[in-house]
Amino acid sequence: MEQGTQKVIYLGMRGDIIHPGIINIISEGEKHGQVLVGLLTDTAIAQHKRLPYLSYEQRKKVIENIKGVSRVVAQEEWSYVPNLRKYKPDAIIHGDDWKSGLLQKEREDVFAVMKELGGEVIEIPYTVGVDSSALNEAMRSIGTTPNVRLKTLRRLIDIKPMVRIMEAHSGLSGLIIEHLEVTKADGLHSFDGMWSSSLTDSASKGKPDIEAVDLTTRLQDLTNILECTTKPIIFDGDTGGKPEHFVFTVRTLERNGVSAVIIEDKIGLKKNSLFGTDVRQELSLIPEFCDKISAGKRAQVTKDFMIIARLESLIAGYPVSDALERAKAYIAAGADGIMIHSKEKSGADIKAFCEQFRTEYTHVPIVLVPTTYNQFTEKELALWGANIIIYANHMLRASYPAMLNVAKTILENERSLETDPLCMPIKQILELIPGGK
């Protein structure tokens, strides 16, 4: 739609990394008319790409101040089509790199809608020497700061229907989670963050998971992960210890850039919830656990750090009503989210809790750990009301049989040749580790 005597030229972009290619396409668009930038929202980007480093508001402020940009509007979806129908520009401008690859279908849709609107599609040569993916990878290799990492989990919860978290127990497992991506029909799938599990941390040391390891020792391994990754981390805080100890834990984790801690409402000797004996007598009194949550919330410095209360009611054999009563009290005490746990394979009790909880609390995050009821997909769990899924121990569980198989193969053959198909090439592992080659 022409404004005065000038045509309106639509340009969709993420605007997270400003490089010469961005300036070039804005300049080219300005030659044809007023440049209307459709800036993708965090939600639109996160469904297909990594969460942008800058928030939408920060990116908008930058783009609005670039010479040649007439106006910036939000593009709420990955597809250009809804905004093209809404604003009816005279033309859309895009680099010719979308003639193949993931954006090829999007290109076809754009041509169809612009023909319908009586507009045109302007394609310009993609700027040589500029690779947005490579620039993004370069920024990731630089690392992050505790403050930036800390804020990311809340951003992800706000913009994604499901936040996908994978257990990491070492720097190497953290690197896998940091870089692994799978392209599917609905976009790019990756893990959004990492779970620092007390179980896998202890098991990786060959020690029992009895909450006997102090925070300082846990932090030594956590630091290895923090130093080579950028994604948010949720810390398994077990019971949180005494309130005065939990206060120290909160301050230490927050200072190191950890996004959240999860503490469970039981007392006594640490036992694994899924395979322990009856823990009915070990559940915390509600007022005492509320005091611990409140003490932790008072101790934190930023508003971004999250304290998530883990409910052990279903594990202990209590009904869903008990879990709901506890959840309500913990939220009133300041808990930023609720994790509900169960060893029931059908998942019926978890589903019942989520659905009843959501009738009263529409925005409080629900965390699920579907270790026993793993037949349900993330989309199904999201329909129950879940916001965060934690795959709590799979990296360690996968590593043990793999190492055992290699060691056994060497013993059987008295050489390592037969293990070559089972092992990662030395060159590849050097390439995985930053600065390793």
VENDACOR-V247633 format. One record per backbone hydrogen bond with DSSP energy under -1.0 kcal/mol. NH is the residue of the N-H (numbers start at 1). CO is the residue of the C=O. E is the energy in kcal/mol with one decimal. If there is no record, write none. Layout:
[[NH CO E] [NH CO E]]
This chain:
[[3 6 -2.3] [6 3 -1.7] [9 34 -3.3] [10 91 -3.3] [11 36 -2.6] [13 38 -2.1] [22 19 -1.2] [23 19 -1.5] [24 20 -2.6] [25 21 -2.1] [26 22 -1.9] [27 23 -2.3] [28 24 -2.2] [29 25 -2.2] [30 26 -2.2] [32 29 -1.5] [34 7 -3.1] [36 9 -3.0] [37 71 -2.8] [38 11 -2.4] [39 73 -2.8] [40 13 -2.5] [41 75 -2.0] [45 41 -2.1] [46 42 -2.8] [47 43 -1.0] [48 45 -1.9] [49 45 -3.5] [59 55 -2.6] [60 56 -2.8] [61 57 -1.9] [62 58 -1.7] [63 59 -2.5] [64 60 -2.6] [66 63 -1.8] [69 66 -1.9] [70 35 -2.1] [71 35 -1.5] [73 37 -2.9] [75 39 -2.8] [84 80 -2.1] [85 81 -2.4] [86 82 -1.7] [87 83 -3.0] [88 84 -1.8] [90 8 -1.6] [91 8 -1.5] [92 120 -1.8] [93 10 -2.6] [94 122 -2.3] [96 124 -2.4] [98 95 -1.1] [99 96 -1.2] [104 101 -1.5] [107 103 -2.4] [108 104 -1.8] [109 105 -2.0] [110 106 -2.3] [111 107 -2.5] [112 108 -1.9] [113 109 -2.3] [114 110 -2.5] [115 111 -1.8] [116 112 -1.8] [117 113 -1.9] [119 114 -2.7] [120 90 -1.7] [122 92 -3.2] [124 94 -1.8] [130 127 -1.4] [135 131 -2.5] [136 132 -2.6] [137 133 -2.3] [138 134 -2.3] [139 135 -2.3] [140 136 -2.1] [141 137 -2.1] [142 138 -1.1] [149 145 -2.6] [150 146 -2.5] [151 147 -1.4] [155 151 -1.5] [156 152 -2.5] [157 153 -2.4] [158 154 -2.0] [159 155 -1.4] [160 156 -2.4] [163 387 -3.0] [165 389 -2.9] [166 193 -2.0] [167 391 -2.2] [168 195 -2.2] [174 170 -2.1] [175 171 -2.0] [176 172 -1.7] [177 173 -1.9] [178 174 -2.3] [179 175 -1.9] [180 176 -2.4] [182 189 -2.7] [184 187 -2.9] [187 184 -1.9] [189 182 -3.3] [192 164 -2.7] [193 164 -1.2] [194 232 -2.6] [195 166 -1.9] [196 234 -2.9] [197 195 -1.1] [201 197 -1.9] [202 198 -2.2] [203 199 -2.8] [204 200 -2.2] [206 203 -1.4] [207 202 -2.6] [210 208 -1.5] [218 214 -1.9] [219 215 -2.6] [222 218 -2.0] [223 219 -2.7] [225 221 -1.1] [226 222 -2.6] [227 223 -2.3] [234 194 -2.9] [235 260 -3.1] [236 196 -2.5] [237 262 -2.4] [240 237 -2.1] [246 242 -2.7] [247 243 -2.1] [248 244 -1.1] [249 245 -2.1] [250 246 -2.7] [251 247 -2.0] [252 248 -2.3] [253 249 -2.8] [254 250 -2.6] [255 251 -2.1] [256 252 -1.4] [257 254 -1.3] [258 253 -2.3] [259 233 -1.8] [260 233 -1.3] [261 306 -2.2] [262 235 -2.5] [263 308 -2.1] [264 238 -2.8] [265 310 -1.9] [266 264 -1.4] [267 282 -4.2] [276 272 -1.4] [282 279 -2.0] [283 280 -1.0] [284 265 -2.0] [289 285 -2.2] [290 286 -2.4] [291 287 -2.1] [292 288 -1.6] [293 289 -2.2] [294 290 -2.7] [295 291 -2.4] [296 292 -2.1] [297 293 -2.4] [298 294 -2.2] [299 295 -1.3] [300 296 -1.4] [306 259 -2.1] [308 261 -2.9] [309 337 -2.2] [310 263 -3.4] [311 339 -3.2] [316 312 -2.1] [318 313 -2.5] [323 319 -1.3] [324 320 -2.4] [325 321 -2.1] [326 322 -2.4] [327 323 -2.6] [328 324 -2.3] [329 325 -1.8] [330 326 -2.7] [331 327 -2.3] [332 328 -1.9] [333 329 -1.4] [334 331 -1.3] [335 330 -2.5] [336 307 -2.9] [338 365 -2.6] [339 309 -3.0] [340 367 -1.6] [341 311 -1.4] [351 347 -2.5] [352 348 -2.3] [353 349 -2.2] [354 350 -2.7] [355 351 -2.5] [356 352 -2.1] [357 353 -3.1] [358 354 -2.4] [360 357 -1.3] [361 357 -2.7] [367 338 -3.0] [368 388 -2.7] [371 369 -2.4] [376 373 -1.2] [381 377 -2.3] [382 378 -2.2] [383 379 -1.5] [386 381 -2.0] [387 366 -2.6] [388 366 -2.0] [389 163 -2.6] [390 368 -2.5] [391 165 -2.9] [392 390 -1.0] [397 393 -2.2] [398 394 -1.9] [399 395 -1.5] [400 396 -1.8] [402 398 -1.2] [403 399 -2.5] [404 400 -2.7] [405 401 -2.2] [406 402 -1.9] [407 403 -2.5] [408 404 -2.5] [409 405 -2.3] [410 406 -2.0] [411 407 -2.0] [412 408 -2.4] [413 409 -2.0] [414 410 -1.9] [419 416 -1.7] [420 417 -1.6] [422 419 -1.4] [423 419 -1.0] [429 425 -2.0] [430 426 -2.0] [431 427 -1.8] [432 428 -1.7] [433 429 -1.6] [436 433 -2.2]]
